[in-house]
Amino acid sequence: QVQLVESGGGLVQAGGSLRLSCAASGIIFSINRMSWYRQAPGKQRELVASITNGGLTNYAESVKGRFTISRDNAKKMVYLQMNSLKPEDTSVYYCKSQGDYWGQGTQVTVSS
């Protein structure tokens, strides 16, 4: 049974930082591409960042230079370091593994 559990969301002022974590179980984590998505109210879910098993990363244009995705295969964890946060980053952030498994999401709210 695949399980993805996000944590680390919260309320932060614009310009601040947060670090999201995603704990994976039930999958062969080391061979999976892992991704972070986000969905704001009334908007479609969008890809924020992804990382391959080999550590290759990809970012949405809107977060390049501010967000960093990383992974720890030994711990089956994936992280999203978010710096210089903006009010438009306010969303529910979801962890996704290859094979279309999703976590329950964690709320990030950035106040202006």
Gaussian input, Z-matrix of N, CA and C with variables (Angstrom, degrees):
# hf/3-21g

backbone

0 1
 N
 C     1     B1
 C     2     B2     1     A1
 N     3     B3     2     A2     1     D1
 C     4     B4     3     A3     2     D2
 C     5     B5     4     A4     3     D3
 N     6     B6     5     A5     4     D4
 C     7     B7     6     A6     5     D5
 C     8     B8     7     A7     6     D6
 N     9     B9     8     A8     7     D7
 C    10    B10     9     A9     8     D8
 C    11    B11    10    A10     9     D9
 N    12    B12    11    A11    10    D10
 C    13    B13    12    A12    11    D11
 C    14    B14    13    A13    12    D12
 N    15    B15    14    A14    13    D13
 C    16    B16    15    A15    14    D14
 C    17    B17    16    A16    15    D15
 N    18    B18    17    A17    16    D16
 C    19    B19    18    A18    17    D17
 C    20    B20    19    A19    18    D18
 N    21    B21    20    A20    19    D19
 C    22    B22    21    A21    20    D20
 C    23    B23    22    A22    21    D21
 N    24    B24    23    A23    22    D22
 C    25    B25    24    A24    23    D23
 C    26    B26    25    A25    24    D24
 N    27    B27    26    A26    25    D25
 C    28    B28    27    A27    26    D26
 C    29    B29    28    A28    27    D27
 N    30    B30    29    A29    28    D28
 C    31    B31    30    A30    29    D29
 C    32    B32    31    A31    30    D30
 N    33    B33    32    A32    31    D31
 C    34    B34    33    A33    32    D32
 C    35    B35    34    A34    33    D33
 N    36    B36    35    A35    34    D34
 C    37    B37    36    A36    35    D35
 C    38    B38    37    A37    36    D36
 N    39    B39    38    A38    37    D37
 C    40    B40    39    A39    38    D38
 C    41    B41    40    A40    39    D39
 N    42    B42    41    A41    40    D40
 C    43    B43    42    A42    41    D41
 C    44    B44    43    A43    42    D42
 N    45    B45    44    A44    43    D43
 C    46    B46    45    A45    44    D44
 C    47    B47    46    A46    45    D45
 N    48    B48    47    A47    46    D46
 C    49    B49    48    A48    47    D47
 C    50    B50    49    A49    48    D48
 N    51    B51    50    A50    49    D49
 C    52    B52    51    A51    50    D50
 C    53    B53    52    A52    51    D51
 N    54    B54    53    A53    52    D52
 C    55    B55    54    A54    53    D53
 C    56    B56    55    A55    54    D54
 N    57    B57    56    A56    55    D55
 C    58    B58    57    A57    56    D56
 C    59    B59    58    A58    57    D57
 N    60    B60    59    A59    58    D58
 C    61    B61    60    A60    59    D59
 C    62    B62    61    A61    60    D60
 N    63    B63    62    A62    61    D61
 C    64    B64    63    A63    62    D62
 C    65    B65    64    A64    63    D63
 N    66    B66    65    A65    64    D64
 C    67    B67    66    A66    65    D65
 C    68    B68    67    A67    66    D66
 N    69    B69    68    A68    67    D67
 C    70    B70    69    A69    68    D68
 C    71    B71    70    A70    69    D69
 N    72    B72    71    A71    70    D70
 C    73    B73    72    A72    71    D71
 C    74    B74    73    A73    72    D72
 N    75    B75    74    A74    73    D73
 C    76    B76    75    A75    74    D74
 C    77    B77    76    A76    75    D75
 N    78    B78    77    A77    76    D76
 C    79    B79    78    A78    77    D77
 C    80    B80    79    A79    78    D78
 N    81    B81    80    A80    79    D79
 C    82    B82    81    A81    80    D80
 C    83    B83    82    A82    81    D81
 N    84    B84    83    A83    82    D82
 C    85    B85    84    A84    83    D83
 C    86    B86    85    A85    84    D84
 N    87    B87    86    A86    85    D85
 C    88    B88    87    A87    86    D86
 C    89    B89    88    A88    87    D87
 N    90    B90    89    A89    88    D88
 C    91    B91    90    A90    89    D89
 C    92    B92    91    A91    90    D90
 N    93    B93    92    A92    91    D91
 C    94    B94    93    A93    92    D92
 C    95    B95    94    A94    93    D93
 N    96    B96    95    A95    94    D94
 C    97    B97    96    A96    95    D95
 C    98    B98    97    A97    96    D96
 N    99    B99    98    A98    97    D97
 C   100   B100    99    A99    98    D98
 C   101   B101   100   A100    99    D99
 N   102   B102   101   A101   100   D100
 C   103   B103   102   A102   101   D101
 C   104   B104   103   A103   102   D102
 N   105   B105   104   A104   103   D103
 C   106   B106   105   A105   104   D104
 C   107   B107   106   A106   105   D105
 N   108   B108   107   A107   106   D106
 C   109   B109   108   A108   107   D107
 C   110   B110   109   A109   108   D108
 N   111   B111   110   A110   109   D109
 C   112   B112   111   A111   110   D110
 C   113   B113   112   A112   111   D111
 N   114   B114   113   A113   112   D112
 C   115   B115   114   A114   113   D113
 C   116   B116   115   A115   114   D114
 N   117   B117   116   A116   115   D115
 C   118   B118   117   A117   116   D116
 C   119   B119   118   A118   117   D117
 N   120   B120   119   A119   118   D118
 C   121   B121   120   A120   119   D119
 C   122   B122   121   A121   120   D120
 N   123   B123   122   A122   121   D121
 C   124   B124   123   A123   122   D122
 C   125   B125   124   A124   123   D123
 N   126   B126   125   A125   124   D124
 C   127   B127   126   A126   125   D125
 C   128   B128   127   A127   126   D126
 N   129   B129   128   A128   127   D127
 C   130   B130   129   A129   128   D128
 C   131   B131   130   A130   129   D129
 N   132   B132   131   A131   130   D130
 C   133   B133   132   A132   131   D131
 C   134   B134   133   A133   132   D132
 N   135   B135   134   A134   133   D133
 C   136   B136   135   A135   134   D134
 C   137   B137   136   A136   135   D135
 N   138   B138   137   A137   136   D136
 C   139   B139   138   A138   137   D137
 C   140   B140   139   A139   138   D138
 N   141   B141   140   A140   139   D139
 C   142   B142   141   A141   140   D140
 C   143   B143   142   A142   141   D141
 N   144   B144   143   A143   142   D142
 C   145   B145   144   A144   143   D143
 C   146   B146   145   A145   144   D144
 N   147   B147   146   A146   145   D145
 C   148   B148   147   A147   146   D146
 C   149   B149   148   A148   147   D147
 N   150   B150   149   A149   148   D148
 C   151   B151   150   A150   149   D149
 C   152   B152   151   A151   150   D150
 N   153   B153   152   A152   151   D151
 C   154   B154   153   A153   152   D152
 C   155   B155   154   A154   153   D153
 N   156   B156   155   A155   154   D154
 C   157   B157   156   A156   155   D155
 C   158   B158   157   A157   156   D156
 N   159   B159   158   A158   157   D157
 C   160   B160   159   A159   158   D158
 C   161   B161   160   A160   159   D159
 N   162   B162   161   A161   160   D160
 C   163   B163   162   A162   161   D161
 C   164   B164   163   A163   162   D162
 N   165   B165   164   A164   163   D163
 C   166   B166   165   A165   164   D164
 C   167   B167   166   A166   165   D165
 N   168   B168   167   A167   166   D166
 C   169   B169   168   A168   167   D167
 C   170   B170   169   A169   168   D168
 N   171   B171   170   A170   169   D169
 C   172   B172   171   A171   170   D170
 C   173   B173   172   A172   171   D171
 N   174   B174   173   A173   172   D172
 C   175   B175   174   A174   173   D173
 C   176   B176   175   A175   174   D174
 N   177   B177   176   A176   175   D175
 C   178   B178   177   A177   176   D176
 C   179   B179   178   A178   177   D177
 N   180   B180   179   A179   178   D178
 C   181   B181   180   A180   179   D179
 C   182   B182   181   A181   180   D180
 N   183   B183   182   A182   181   D181
 C   184   B184   183   A183   182   D182
 C   185   B185   184   A184   183   D183
 N   186   B186   185   A185   184   D184
 C   187   B187   186   A186   185   D185
 C   188   B188   187   A187   186   D186
 N   189   B189   188   A188   187   D187
 C   190   B190   189   A189   188   D188
 C   191   B191   190   A190   189   D189
 N   192   B192   191   A191   190   D190
 C   193   B193   192   A192   191   D191
 C   194   B194   193   A193   192   D192
 N   195   B195   194   A194   193   D193
 C   196   B196   195   A195   194   D194
 C   197   B197   196   A196   195   D195
 N   198   B198   197   A197   196   D196
 C   199   B199   198   A198   197   D197
 C   200   B200   199   A199   198   D198
 N   201   B201   200   A200   199   D199
 C   202   B202   201   A201   200   D200
 C   203   B203   202   A202   201   D201
 N   204   B204   203   A203   202   D202
 C   205   B205   204   A204   203   D203
 C   206   B206   205   A205   204   D204
 N   207   B207   206   A206   205   D205
 C   208   B208   207   A207   206   D206
 C   209   B209   208   A208   207   D207
 N   210   B210   209   A209   208   D208
 C   211   B211   210   A210   209   D209
 C   212   B212   211   A211   210   D210
 N   213   B213   212   A212   211   D211
 C   214   B214   213   A213   212   D212
 C   215   B215   214   A214   213   D213
 N   216   B216   215   A215   214   D214
 C   217   B217   216   A216   215   D215
 C   218   B218   217   A217   216   D216
 N   219   B219   218   A218   217   D217
 C   220   B220   219   A219   218   D218
 C   221   B221   220   A220   219   D219
 N   222   B222   221   A221   220   D220
 C   223   B223   222   A222   221   D221
 C   224   B224   223   A223   222   D222
 N   225   B225   224   A224   223   D223
 C   226   B226   225   A225   224   D224
 C   227   B227   226   A226   225   D225
 N   228   B228   227   A227   226   D226
 C   229   B229   228   A228   227   D227
 C   230   B230   229   A229   228   D228
 N   231   B231   230   A230   229   D229
 C   232   B232   231   A231   230   D230
 C   233   B233   232   A232   231   D231
 N   234   B234   233   A233   232   D232
 C   235   B235   234   A234   233   D233
 C   236   B236   235   A235   234   D234
 N   237   B237   236   A236   235   D235
 C   238   B238   237   A237   236   D236
 C   239   B239   238   A238   237   D237
 N   240   B240   239   A239   238   D238
 C   241   B241   240   A240   239   D239
 C   242   B242   241   A241   240   D240
 N   243   B243   242   A242   241   D241
 C   244   B244   243   A243   242   D242
 C   245   B245   244   A244   243   D243
 N   246   B246   245   A245   244   D244
 C   247   B247   246   A246   245   D245
 C   248   B248   247   A247   246   D246
 N   249   B249   248   A248   247   D247
 C   250   B250   249   A249   248   D248
 C   251   B251   250   A250   249   D249
 N   252   B252   251   A251   250   D250
 C   253   B253   252   A252   251   D251
 C   254   B254   253   A253   252   D252
 N   255   B255   254   A254   253   D253
 C   256   B256   255   A255   254   D254
 C   257   B257   256   A256   255   D255
 N   258   B258   257   A257   256   D256
 C   259   B259   258   A258   257   D257
 C   260   B260   259   A259   258   D258
 N   261   B261   260   A260   259   D259
 C   262   B262   261   A261   260   D260
 C   263   B263   262   A262   261   D261
 N   264   B264   263   A263   262   D262
 C   265   B265   264   A264   263   D263
 C   266   B266   265   A265   264   D264
 N   267   B267   266   A266   265   D265
 C   268   B268   267   A267   266   D266
 C   269   B269   268   A268   267   D267
 N   270   B270   269   A269   268   D268
 C   271   B271   270   A270   269   D269
 C   272   B272   271   A271   270   D270
 N   273   B273   272   A272   271   D271
 C   274   B274   273   A273   272   D272
 C   275   B275   274   A274   273   D273
 N   276   B276   275   A275   274   D274
 C   277   B277   276   A276   275   D275
 C   278   B278   277   A277   276   D276
 N   279   B279   278   A278   277   D277
 C   280   B280   279   A279   278   D278
 C   281   B281   280   A280   279   D279
 N   282   B282   281   A281   280   D280
 C   283   B283   282   A282   281   D281
 C   284   B284   283   A283   282   D282
 N   285   B285   284   A284   283   D283
 C   286   B286   285   A285   284   D284
 C   287   B287   286   A286   285   D285
 N   288   B288   287   A287   286   D286
 C   289   B289   288   A288   287   D287
 C   290   B290   289   A289   288   D288
 N   291   B291   290   A290   289   D289
 C   292   B292   291   A291   290   D290
 C   293   B293   292   A292   291   D291
 N   294   B294   293   A293   292   D292
 C   295   B295   294   A294   293   D293
 C   296   B296   295   A295   294   D294
 N   297   B297   296   A296   295   D295
 C   298   B298   297   A297   296   D296
 C   299   B299   298   A298   297   D297
 N   300   B300   299   A299   298   D298
 C   301   B301   300   A300   299   D299
 C   302   B302   301   A301   300   D300
 N   303   B303   302   A302   301   D301
 C   304   B304   303   A303   302   D302
 C   305   B305   304   A304   303   D303
 N   306   B306   305   A305   304   D304
 C   307   B307   306   A306   305   D305
 C   308   B308   307   A307   306   D306
 N   309   B309   308   A308   307   D307
 C   310   B310   309   A309   308   D308
 C   311   B311   310   A310   309   D309
 N   312   B312   311   A311   310   D310
 C   313   B313   312   A312   311   D311
 C   314   B314   313   A313   312   D312
 N   315   B315   314   A314   313   D313
 C   316   B316   315   A315   314   D314
 C   317   B317   316   A316   315   D315
 N   318   B318   317   A317   316   D316
 C   319   B319   318   A318   317   D317
 C   320   B320   319   A319   318   D318
 N   321   B321   320   A320   319   D319
 C   322   B322   321   A321   320   D320
 C   323   B323   322   A322   321   D321
 N   324   B324   323   A323   322   D322
 C   325   B325   324   A324   323   D323
 C   326   B326   325   A325   324   D324
 N   327   B327   326   A326   325   D325
 C   328   B328   327   A327   326   D326
 C   329   B329   328   A328   327   D327
 N   330   B330   329   A329   328   D328
 C   331   B331   330   A330   329   D329
 C   332   B332   331   A331   330   D330
 N   333   B333   332   A332   331   D331
 C   334   B334   333   A333   332   D332
 C   335   B335   334   A334   333   D333

   B1=1.4623
   B2=1.5235
   B3=1.3277
   B4=1.4604
   B5=1.5159
   B6=1.3177
   B7=1.4609
   B8=1.5196
   B9=1.3354
   B10=1.4589
   B11=1.5164
   B12=1.3267
   B13=1.4586
   B14=1.5216
   B15=1.3366
   B16=1.4625
   B17=1.5208
   B18=1.3223
   B19=1.4583
   B20=1.5229
   B21=1.3297
   B22=1.4516
   B23=1.5139
   B24=1.3286
   B25=1.4544
   B26=1.5203
   B27=1.3302
   B28=1.4481
   B29=1.5043
   B30=1.3267
   B31=1.4551
   B32=1.5217
   B33=1.3230
   B34=1.4595
   B35=1.5221
   B36=1.3166
   B37=1.4552
   B38=1.5251
   B39=1.2991
   B40=1.4659
   B41=1.5315
   B42=1.3356
   B43=1.4491
   B44=1.5156
   B45=1.3135
   B46=1.4559
   B47=1.5147
   B48=1.3203
   B49=1.4638
   B50=1.5215
   B51=1.3177
   B52=1.4544
   B53=1.5173
   B54=1.3180
   B55=1.4558
   B56=1.5173
   B57=1.3227
   B58=1.4643
   B59=1.5221
   B60=1.3175
   B61=1.4584
   B62=1.5230
   B63=1.3200
   B64=1.4615
   B65=1.5208
   B66=1.3241
   B67=1.4607
   B68=1.5196
   B69=1.3251
   B70=1.4615
   B71=1.5177
   B72=1.3127
   B73=1.4579
   B74=1.5267
   B75=1.3170
   B76=1.4582
   B77=1.5104
   B78=1.3434
   B79=1.4578
   B80=1.5177
   B81=1.3375
   B82=1.4645
   B83=1.5165
   B84=1.3229
   B85=1.4581
   B86=1.5211
   B87=1.3193
   B88=1.4684
   B89=1.5214
   B90=1.3289
   B91=1.4603
   B92=1.5200
   B93=1.3045
   B94=1.4510
   B95=1.5142
   B96=1.3546
   B97=1.4539
   B98=1.5168
   B99=1.3232
   B100=1.4578
   B101=1.5201
   B102=1.3159
   B103=1.4619
   B104=1.5225
   B105=1.3097
   B106=1.4675
   B107=1.5230
   B108=1.3253
   B109=1.4519
   B110=1.5273
   B111=1.3209
   B112=1.4569
   B113=1.5161
   B114=1.3216
   B115=1.4615
   B116=1.5142
   B117=1.3199
   B118=1.4582
   B119=1.5273
   B120=1.3357
   B121=1.4680
   B122=1.5244
   B123=1.3278
   B124=1.4496
   B125=1.5135
   B126=1.3289
   B127=1.4596
   B128=1.5233
   B129=1.3299
   B130=1.4536
   B131=1.5298
   B132=1.3063
   B133=1.4582
   B134=1.5328
   B135=1.3248
   B136=1.4566
   B137=1.5252
   B138=1.3300
   B139=1.4548
   B140=1.5265
   B141=1.3182
   B142=1.4561
   B143=1.5259
   B144=1.3385
   B145=1.4563
   B146=1.5233
   B147=1.3224
   B148=1.4581
   B149=1.5207
   B150=1.3313
   B151=1.4544
   B152=1.5229
   B153=1.3254
   B154=1.4590
   B155=1.5254
   B156=1.3240
   B157=1.4611
   B158=1.5217
   B159=1.3260
   B160=1.4574
   B161=1.5157
   B162=1.3320
   B163=1.4598
   B164=1.5189
   B165=1.3295
   B166=1.4626
   B167=1.5215
   B168=1.3192
   B169=1.4594
   B170=1.5262
   B171=1.3186
   B172=1.4554
   B173=1.5220
   B174=1.3429
   B175=1.4598
   B176=1.5159
   B177=1.3110
   B178=1.4517
   B179=1.5197
   B180=1.3325
   B181=1.4633
   B182=1.5275
   B183=1.3152
   B184=1.4634
   B185=1.5300
   B186=1.3311
   B187=1.4722
   B188=1.5204
   B189=1.3184
   B190=1.4671
   B191=1.5229
   B192=1.3297
   B193=1.4538
   B194=1.5173
   B195=1.3406
   B196=1.4740
   B197=1.5214
   B198=1.3327
   B199=1.4632
   B200=1.5175
   B201=1.3273
   B202=1.4559
   B203=1.5274
   B204=1.3228
   B205=1.4622
   B206=1.5223
   B207=1.3167
   B208=1.4616
   B209=1.5198
   B210=1.3209
   B211=1.4557
   B212=1.5251
   B213=1.3250
   B214=1.4573
   B215=1.5231
   B216=1.3300
   B217=1.4605
   B218=1.5263
   B219=1.3080
   B220=1.4705
   B221=1.5257
   B222=1.3211
   B223=1.4642
   B224=1.5192
   B225=1.3421
   B226=1.4667
   B227=1.5292
   B228=1.3149
   B229=1.4552
   B230=1.5289
   B231=1.2991
   B232=1.4597
   B233=1.5237
   B234=1.3254
   B235=1.4479
   B236=1.5229
   B237=1.3157
   B238=1.4508
   B239=1.5302
   B240=1.3272
   B241=1.4530
   B242=1.5127
   B243=1.3228
   B244=1.4596
   B245=1.5173
   B246=1.3183
   B247=1.4672
   B248=1.5233
   B249=1.3149
   B250=1.4732
   B251=1.5200
   B252=1.3072
   B253=1.4622
   B254=1.5206
   B255=1.3313
   B256=1.4531
   B257=1.5278
   B258=1.3311
   B259=1.4695
   B260=1.5246
   B261=1.3185
   B262=1.4704
   B263=1.5239
   B264=1.3242
   B265=1.4657
   B266=1.5336
   B267=1.3186
   B268=1.4591
   B269=1.5226
   B270=1.3182
   B271=1.4625
   B272=1.5216
   B273=1.3148
   B274=1.4557
   B275=1.5258
   B276=1.3249
   B277=1.4590
   B278=1.5216
   B279=1.3380
   B280=1.4630
   B281=1.5254
   B282=1.2992
   B283=1.4510
   B284=1.5326
   B285=1.3062
   B286=1.4717
   B287=1.5202
   B288=1.3204
   B289=1.4601
   B290=1.5216
   B291=1.3167
   B292=1.4511
   B293=1.5260
   B294=1.3189
   B295=1.4528
   B296=1.5162
   B297=1.3337
   B298=1.4651
   B299=1.5212
   B300=1.3137
   B301=1.4549
   B302=1.5297
   B303=1.3446
   B304=1.4584
   B305=1.5170
   B306=1.3453
   B307=1.4467
   B308=1.5167
   B309=1.3315
   B310=1.4610
   B311=1.5152
   B312=1.3150
   B313=1.4537
   B314=1.5135
   B315=1.3298
   B316=1.4622
   B317=1.5288
   B318=1.3302
   B319=1.4669
   B320=1.5236
   B321=1.3192
   B322=1.4632
   B323=1.5216
   B324=1.3154
   B325=1.4624
   B326=1.5223
   B327=1.3289
   B328=1.4584
   B329=1.5282
   B330=1.3034
   B331=1.4619
   B332=1.5198
   B333=1.3304
   B334=1.4687
   B335=1.5107
   A1=109.17
   A2=115.37
   A3=120.75
   A4=109.31
   A5=115.84
   A6=120.62
   A7=109.33
   A8=115.19
   A9=122.35
   A10=107.25
   A11=116.79
   A12=120.68
   A13=108.94
   A14=114.70
   A15=120.67
   A16=110.99
   A17=115.66
   A18=122.06
   A19=108.27
   A20=115.36
   A21=120.43
   A22=115.58
   A23=116.90
   A24=118.75
   A25=111.73
   A26=115.63
   A27=119.59
   A28=111.93
   A29=114.80
   A30=122.76
   A31=108.52
   A32=116.07
   A33=121.58
   A34=108.73
   A35=116.44
   A36=120.25
   A37=110.71
   A38=114.99
   A39=120.04
   A40=109.36
   A41=113.98
   A42=119.75
   A43=114.22
   A44=116.03
   A45=120.80
   A46=112.96
   A47=115.00
   A48=121.76
   A49=110.99
   A50=114.98
   A51=123.10
   A52=108.11
   A53=115.11
   A54=120.16
   A55=108.84
   A56=115.63
   A57=121.12
   A58=109.64
   A59=114.69
   A60=120.79
   A61=109.05
   A62=115.59
   A63=121.66
   A64=107.86
   A65=115.56
   A66=121.46
   A67=109.12
   A68=116.34
   A69=121.76
   A70=111.09
   A71=115.26
   A72=120.89
   A73=108.56
   A74=115.28
   A75=119.43
   A76=114.72
   A77=117.78
   A78=120.94
   A79=109.03
   A80=114.82
   A81=118.67
   A82=105.75
   A83=115.11
   A84=122.08
   A85=112.35
   A86=116.27
   A87=119.33
   A88=112.48
   A89=118.55
   A90=119.14
   A91=112.01
   A92=116.59
   A93=120.01
   A94=112.97
   A95=114.88
   A96=120.20
   A97=106.51
   A98=116.46
   A99=122.10
   A100=109.26
   A101=116.03
   A102=120.51
   A103=110.89
   A104=114.12
   A105=122.32
   A106=107.68
   A107=115.40
   A108=122.98
   A109=107.60
   A110=115.99
   A111=120.47
   A112=109.64
   A113=113.49
   A114=119.97
   A115=109.27
   A116=115.04
   A117=121.73
   A118=108.23
   A119=117.31
   A120=120.53
   A121=111.69
   A122=116.24
   A123=121.24
   A124=114.80
   A125=116.93
   A126=120.18
   A127=110.87
   A128=114.65
   A129=119.43
   A130=110.48
   A131=114.46
   A132=119.85
   A133=108.00
   A134=116.48
   A135=120.40
   A136=111.06
   A137=114.11
   A138=120.33
   A139=109.58
   A140=116.15
   A141=121.89
   A142=110.30
   A143=115.81
   A144=120.34
   A145=109.33
   A146=115.56
   A147=120.14
   A148=109.24
   A149=115.13
   A150=120.97
   A151=108.77
   A152=116.21
   A153=120.44
   A154=110.29
   A155=115.34
   A156=118.77
   A157=111.11
   A158=116.53
   A159=120.66
   A160=114.14
   A161=116.46
   A162=120.00
   A163=115.61
   A164=117.81
   A165=119.57
   A166=108.82
   A167=115.99
   A168=120.43
   A169=111.75
   A170=113.69
   A171=121.58
   A172=107.38
   A173=117.09
   A174=120.96
   A175=111.44
   A176=116.01
   A177=121.09
   A178=108.07
   A179=115.46
   A180=119.51
   A181=112.06
   A182=116.26
   A183=120.69
   A184=113.02
   A185=117.80
   A186=119.58
   A187=112.80
   A188=117.15
   A189=119.39
   A190=110.81
   A191=114.65
   A192=120.26
   A193=114.06
   A194=116.91
   A195=120.48
   A196=111.85
   A197=116.83
   A198=122.21
   A199=110.11
   A200=115.98
   A201=121.61
   A202=109.52
   A203=115.64
   A204=121.26
   A205=109.02
   A206=115.64
   A207=120.46
   A208=108.75
   A209=115.86
   A210=119.50
   A211=110.07
   A212=114.50
   A213=122.13
   A214=105.89
   A215=116.45
   A216=119.70
   A217=112.37
   A218=117.00
   A219=120.04
   A220=111.17
   A221=116.14
   A222=121.04
   A223=112.65
   A224=116.95
   A225=121.55
   A226=110.74
   A227=115.11
   A228=121.12
   A229=109.53
   A230=115.76
   A231=121.62
   A232=106.89
   A233=115.88
   A234=122.20
   A235=111.10
   A236=115.55
   A237=121.43
   A238=107.13
   A239=115.41
   A240=120.87
   A241=108.18
   A242=116.06
   A243=121.82
   A244=109.03
   A245=115.77
   A246=121.98
   A247=109.92
   A248=115.40
   A249=121.50
   A250=110.66
   A251=116.29
   A252=120.97
   A253=111.35
   A254=114.39
   A255=122.69
   A256=108.89
   A257=117.80
   A258=119.34
   A259=112.77
   A260=117.54
   A261=120.37
   A262=113.21
   A263=117.75
   A264=120.75
   A265=111.48
   A266=117.25
   A267=121.10
   A268=110.34
   A269=116.46
   A270=122.89
   A271=109.12
   A272=114.71
   A273=120.10
   A274=106.80
   A275=116.38
   A276=121.86
   A277=109.43
   A278=113.95
   A279=121.09
   A280=110.42
   A281=114.99
   A282=122.46
   A283=107.90
   A284=116.02
   A285=120.78
   A286=109.77
   A287=115.30
   A288=118.66
   A289=109.88
   A290=115.27
   A291=121.41
   A292=108.16
   A293=116.31
   A294=118.76
   A295=112.16
   A296=116.05
   A297=123.61
   A298=113.42
   A299=116.64
   A300=121.62
   A301=108.62
   A302=115.75
   A303=121.87
   A304=111.20
   A305=114.14
   A306=119.06
   A307=110.28
   A308=115.77
   A309=120.78
   A310=112.59
   A311=117.30
   A312=121.77
   A313=113.53
   A314=114.75
   A315=121.23
   A316=107.83
   A317=115.67
   A318=121.23
   A319=110.55
   A320=114.61
   A321=121.78
   A322=107.31
   A323=116.31
   A324=121.85
   A325=108.77
   A326=115.48
   A327=121.35
   A328=108.25
   A329=116.10
   A330=120.53
   A331=110.09
   A332=114.97
   A333=119.87
   A334=111.36
   D1=121.44
   D2=-178.64
   D3=-81.88
   D4=134.23
   D5=176.78
   D6=-138.68
   D7=131.57
   D8=176.14
   D9=-123.70
   D10=126.52
   D11=-176.89
   D12=-126.63
   D13=115.92
   D14=178.92
   D15=-89.69
   D16=153.89
   D17=173.84
   D18=-154.99
   D19=166.98
   D20=174.39
   D21=104.62
   D22=-4.30
   D23=178.21
   D24=-71.20
   D25=172.63
   D26=179.19
   D27=163.89
   D28=-166.31
   D29=179.92
   D30=-105.09
   D31=129.91
   D32=-179.01
   D33=-142.41
   D34=151.29
   D35=175.91
   D36=-78.68
   D37=155.56
   D38=176.86
   D39=-55.98
   D40=137.75
   D41=-176.27
   D42=92.46
   D43=-11.34
   D44=-178.86
   D45=-84.03
   D46=-174.52
   D47=-176.46
   D48=-132.41
   D49=152.25
   D50=171.29
   D51=-143.51
   D52=153.17
   D53=174.45
   D54=-123.68
   D55=116.95
   D56=176.88
   D57=-91.16
   D58=145.85
   D59=177.03
   D60=-126.48
   D61=149.82
   D62=176.52
   D63=-135.31
   D64=119.73
   D65=178.33
   D66=-99.59
   D67=126.45
   D68=-177.19
   D69=-109.54
   D70=144.61
   D71=173.65
   D72=-146.53
   D73=156.72
   D74=176.33
   D75=81.45
   D76=6.31
   D77=178.07
   D78=-131.28
   D79=159.76
   D80=172.96
   D81=-82.10
   D82=85.17
   D83=-167.44
   D84=-56.50
   D85=-39.51
   D86=-169.37
   D87=-65.33
   D88=-20.76
   D89=-178.11
   D90=-102.53
   D91=3.66
   D92=-175.66
   D93=-96.90
   D94=137.48
   D95=164.75
   D96=-72.37
   D97=133.27
   D98=178.30
   D99=-117.08
   D100=145.85
   D101=-175.40
   D102=-139.95
   D103=156.23
   D104=168.35
   D105=-115.33
   D106=131.91
   D107=174.19
   D108=-120.23
   D109=165.36
   D110=173.53
   D111=-143.65
   D112=154.18
   D113=178.40
   D114=-142.39
   D115=120.07
   D116=176.10
   D117=-93.96
   D118=156.49
   D119=179.97
   D120=-54.75
   D121=129.16
   D122=177.62
   D123=78.41
   D124=3.94
   D125=-179.40
   D126=-120.19
   D127=161.12
   D128=177.56
   D129=-75.10
   D130=153.37
   D131=175.54
   D132=-67.82
   D133=136.61
   D134=-177.49
   D135=-130.56
   D136=148.74
   D137=176.88
   D138=-72.13
   D139=131.07
   D140=176.68
   D141=-98.68
   D142=-50.60
   D143=-177.34
   D144=-161.64
   D145=153.00
   D146=175.66
   D147=-140.97
   D148=158.92
   D149=179.70
   D150=-144.08
   D151=131.83
   D152=179.94
   D153=-81.54
   D154=173.66
   D155=177.92
   D156=-64.18
   D157=-24.20
   D158=178.69
   D159=-90.10
   D160=0.48
   D161=176.30
   D162=93.30
   D163=6.81
   D164=176.06
   D165=-74.52
   D166=135.26
   D167=-174.40
   D168=-117.23
   D169=157.15
   D170=177.80
   D171=-143.71
   D172=139.44
   D173=-176.43
   D174=-131.86
   D175=149.26
   D176=168.15
   D177=-65.64
   D178=146.23
   D179=-179.13
   D180=-57.29
   D181=-33.82
   D182=-174.81
   D183=-69.84
   D184=-15.80
   D185=-177.61
   D186=-117.86
   D187=-3.68
   D188=-179.51
   D189=-57.54
   D190=135.09
   D191=179.95
   D192=85.32
   D193=-11.51
   D194=-179.57
   D195=-114.99
   D196=-35.76
   D197=-177.29
   D198=-108.12
   D199=147.93
   D200=176.28
   D201=-135.47
   D202=124.24
   D203=175.66
   D204=-96.98
   D205=141.69
   D206=178.45
   D207=-149.03
   D208=167.70
   D209=-178.51
   D210=-145.54
   D211=154.20
   D212=174.78
   D213=-127.60
   D214=100.38
   D215=-174.82
   D216=-65.72
   D217=-32.82
   D218=-179.66
   D219=-65.10
   D220=-35.99
   D221=-179.01
   D222=-94.74
   D223=-5.05
   D224=-176.15
   D225=56.36
   D226=48.79
   D227=-178.36
   D228=-125.06
   D229=146.89
   D230=170.00
   D231=-129.94
   D232=143.71
   D233=-173.65
   D234=-126.08
   D235=155.50
   D236=171.89
   D237=-134.44
   D238=106.46
   D239=175.06
   D240=-87.04
   D241=121.47
   D242=-176.01
   D243=-117.09
   D244=115.01
   D245=179.21
   D246=-114.95
   D247=164.62
   D248=178.18
   D249=49.12
   D250=48.32
   D251=-175.62
   D252=-65.24
   D253=146.09
   D254=-179.02
   D255=-120.75
   D256=156.20
   D257=177.07
   D258=-54.69
   D259=-32.97
   D260=-179.94
   D261=-72.03
   D262=-6.44
   D263=173.52
   D264=-82.62
   D265=-6.59
   D266=179.03
   D267=-60.62
   D268=121.13
   D269=-176.37
   D270=-171.02
   D271=170.85
   D272=162.86
   D273=-89.69
   D274=128.65
   D275=-178.11
   D276=-104.21
   D277=132.44
   D278=-176.01
   D279=-119.99
   D280=141.77
   D281=172.04
   D282=-94.81
   D283=139.02
   D284=-179.82
   D285=-135.96
   D286=137.48
   D287=174.58
   D288=-107.98
   D289=160.46
   D290=172.02
   D291=-53.29
   D292=141.10
   D293=-175.60
   D294=95.76
   D295=5.12
   D296=172.84
   D297=65.40
   D298=42.85
   D299=171.99
   D300=-100.44
   D301=138.11
   D302=-174.82
   D303=-125.50
   D304=148.92
   D305=169.94
   D306=-83.82
   D307=-177.80
   D308=-177.07
   D309=-85.34
   D310=-13.16
   D311=177.82
   D312=95.49
   D313=153.66
   D314=175.67
   D315=-137.08
   D316=134.94
   D317=-174.66
   D318=-81.48
   D319=131.23
   D320=172.04
   D321=-119.07
   D322=123.62
   D323=179.10
   D324=-123.97
   D325=123.84
   D326=-179.73
   D327=-112.88
   D328=118.43
   D329=-178.82
   D330=-92.88
   D331=148.29
   D332=-178.83
   D333=-89.61

